[in-house]
Amino acid sequence: MKKMDKSPAFQFYPKDWLTDPDVVCMTFAQKGAYITLLCYCWRVGKLQNNDDYIRKLLGNVPKWKFLWNGIKDKFEVQGEYLIHPRLEKERMKQDEYRRKKIEAGKKGMEKRWGKHKKGDNAVTNLLITKNNSSSSSPSSIAYSSNKEIYTSFNKFWEVYPHKVGKKPAKKEWVKIKPDDGLVENILSAVKKQKQIKQWQHKQFIPYPSTWLNQERWKDEVEDVSSFRETLDSI
């Protein structure tokens, strides 16, 4: 299946922009810098959290630090990266819209061609029955492999906190075909990211299909346990 292209644009609401207290307090130069970083963040999903990277994105201008100090609070730190909560919400909204359009298209196709499909399924089922007569046949091996993939997906689905779009998430999982080591890494990453500030609000948790497609298990996340121990010791 062809990988879904990233959306080239996000919704911009003039009223929200003009009435946002943080934006109102920005200089015109800072507003321009803010728009620029929003565009970069939309394209790549997140920004590197280091001054040299931000300075380059802002064109290496002499007063880049002044520009950044006026807008950095609009981004949220996530390990070694910066994300924009509003853009994440918009990205998930668009993913959900595309998912619904795909599902509607499939239902329309099934409704139109369902009668023909039934005849095809009868032939397919007969072939599968013959092929499965030997336990060592290629079809039985494929079945065993698929069973393992779906079993591991169920483990992922059980721990992921935002249970929406199970079907597209399962398709992403099948494309990844994770081995036992990668499954453990993914499950561990989900458990860690469930503790970060952003994931305490369900509307900011990525759809599971988006999380898998973007390989978000590779995101750097601060050690939440050590952070809590530090707070307790204060």
N, C-alpha and C positions, 0 to 999 in steps of 0.2 A: 504494500500500500504506500502511496506517495505521502511523504511527510508534509504535514500542514505548514504552509508558509506563515511567517510572522506577519502580524498586521502592520501595515505601513503607517498607520495614523491612529491618534487617540482623540477623544472628544475634548473640546476646549469650550468652557462655559464662561463667557464674558462677565456675567453677573458675579459668579464665584470669584473670579480673578479681581474684579474691581472692589469687592466688599471684603476680601480676606484681609484682616488687620495686619498680618505679617507683610503682605505684599504692599499694602498702603504705606507702610513705614519704610519701604525700600526706595533707594534712589532709582532714577531711570536706568542708570548703568547697571545696578544690581538686578533690576527687573529683566534687562536684556541678558545678563549672565544666567539668571535663573531659568529663563526660557531655553537658553542654549543647553544647559545641563539636563533639563527635562527631556529634550530631544535625544541627547546622547543616551540617557537612561532608558528611554523607550526602545531605542534601537538594540541595545545590548542586554537589557534586563536589569543591570546593576552597574554601579561605578566602583572603581578601586578606591579604597579609603586611605589615600596618601596624598600629601600636599603636592608632590611633583606631578602626579597624574592630573590633579584638579587644575594646577597652574597651566599645564599644557592645553587642557580643554578650554580654558578661558583665554587662550591666545598669547600666553606669556606676557601679558600687559603688566607694567610696573606696579599698578595698584590691585593686582589680582587678589591679594590677601584681604583687602578692604571689601572687595566684591564678595568673596567667599564667606567672610564673617557675617555678612548680612543675609545670607541665604542658607547656610549649612544646617540650621535648625529645621529646615523643611524636609531634610533627609533623615533616614533612620539607619543607625549603624548595625550591621549584621556581620559579625566577625571581621574579616578583612575587606568587606564591601559596604557600599551604601545603597539603600533602596529607597524608593519614594512610595509611601503607603497609598497615596491617591492613584498613582500609575498602576500599582499592583492590583488595586480594586478594579480599575478600568480594564486591565489585561484579562482578569478572571471573568469579567462581564462579557467581553468579546469572545472569549473561549466558550463560554456557556451558550452564547447566541449561535456561534458556528456549529457547536455540537447539536443544538436543537434543529438547525437547518439540515444537517447531515441526516439526523434521525428521521426528519419529516420526508426527506428525499428517498430514504430507504423504504419507509412505509408506503410511499406512493408507488415505488417500483414494485414492491411485493404485491400490492393490491392490483397493479396492472398486469404483472406477469406471473402471479401466483399459480394459476391453472397450469401453465407450462412447466413451472418449477416442480409441481407435484409429480408429473411424469418423469422428469429428469431424476428426481430423488429416488424413485422406484428402481431405476437402473443403477444409480449410484449405490444404493443399499445392497443390491444383489452382488455387485462387484466387491463391496467391502466384506460381505459374508463369505465369499469365496476366498478372498485374500487372507482373511483371518483364520482360515481352517488350519493353518500351520502356525504354531506359537513363535517360530523363529522368523516369520515372514517380515519384510520391511514395514508393512502396515502396522503390525503389532508393536514393532520397535518405535515407530512414530507415535503410536497411541501412548506408549509408556512415557515417552519424552514429553508429550503434551500434558499428560497427567501430572508430571512433576512440576511443569511450569505453572499450571493452574493451582496446584497445591501451594507453591511458594507465593503466588499472587494473593491467595486468600490470607496468608500470613501478613502480607503488606497491607491488605485492605482492613484487616482487623485492627492494626495499630494506627493507621492513618486517621487523624481526627476530623477531617472534612470529607464525609462520605457522600460525594456527588459525582455523577458521571462514571459509574462503575464500568460500563461497556468500553468507552474510549480509553479508560485507564488500563483495562485488561489488554487492549490492543497494543498500547505502548509497552506494557510488560512483556508481551510476546515478542515484540520487535527487539527488545533489549536481550532477551534470553539469558537472564542472569544465572551464573553458576552458584554453588553453595556459598562461596566466599563473598561474592557480590551481594547476594541476598542478605547475608549477615550485616554487611556494610550499610545497605539501604535501610534495614530495620533499625540499626543503631542510630543512623542519621535522623530518622523520623523521631525516635524517642528523645534525642537531644534537642531537635528543633521545636518539639512540642513545648519546651520549657521557655523559649525566648519570648520577649515582650510582644512581638508582632503576632505570634500564634495564639495569644490569649484572647484575640478577637477573631471570631470565625470568618468575618468578611475579608480579613487580610490573609487568610491561609490559602495558598494556591490550590487550584483544582488538582486532584491527584494525577490526571493525565498531563497537565502542564508541568507539574513537579518532576514527573518522570521524563517527559520530553526534553526538558532543560537540564537534566542530570543534576538536580538540585541537592542530591545527596553528597555532592562534592563541595558544597558551600562550607566555608570555615565558620564555626560557631564557637563562641566563648564557652569555657567550662562553667556551666551554670552552678554546679555543686560548689566549686571553689568560690564563686562569686557570693553565694548565699552564706558560706562559712565566714567570709570576710565581713558581711553585713552583721552576722550574729556576734562577731567578736568586737564590733564597735560599741 
